[in-house]
């Protein structure tokens, strides 16, 4: 019975992790909580029974089992095929340096066809797919690389980048932690882990948005400057700005229809933001994407 309880404890721990992920709706999270309570009641255990914990997580046990039993493609590659595959990999790396990501994907794909059991080719293709915003494909390639080489830290790191781009921060954190287990001194993994953890905290915060603008890029954006100049010709915006200025210097508008407190200032800012959103929603989305692309590192990583 002890081994059964340890298995159930691992399942409960897994379900608890899943219930805290943003990928599920509130109803689905509630269902997971009910499942946890049922298991705890039936087997008379809970997460406080730490003596039942196993050394590795349930997902890792499952992955290891799959890797051991998975039949990888049989390679009948000739020596000249392997040499050609390596040349294609190098060509793909050059395309990556030139930011020609589509061509890089093609090269890595051809290399994989010649040598389907080389983890590096899948991992490199994952990097190119991420640059093309094909994050699901990138994750699949990382998983294939890990299936071939479970100790390949770079595959976990690149999977973390793809998961972060999809706002799957808890899963990204798990990937970065695994990468650091395998490569503890890697500064890139440490930095990206901190970013994913902060984004997860921001999403969990009642006031957090998970998005912070790069103000320097914003005010230097020609489209934004043009839009702001146009908005300043709007009488309603002029009135809002006038109220903000007179309140700031204690002028006559203060206390008489002016902005007399913080809530009024916030309200004025919200109205200004709404004006911007209505005038040019495409630019706002571009700015959001720009900030997301700058919010985590990985653009200067070397390729194998």
Protein Blocks (a to p, Z undefined) as FASTA:
>chain_A
ZZmmmmmmmmmmmmmmmmmpckbcfklmmmmmmmmmmmmmmnopafklmmlpcfbdfklm
mmmmmmmmpccdddfbdfklmmmmmmmmmmmmmmmmnopaklmmmmmmmmmmmmmmbfkl
mmmmmmmmmmnopaklmmmmmmmmmmmmmmlmklmmmmmmmmmmnopaklmmmmmmmmmm
mmmmlmklmmmmmmmmmmmmmmmpmkbgoiacdfklmmmmmklmmmmmmmmmpmklmmmm
mmmmmmmnopaknophpafbfklmmmmmmmmmmmmmmmmmmlmmmmmmmmmmmmpghjlc
ccZZ
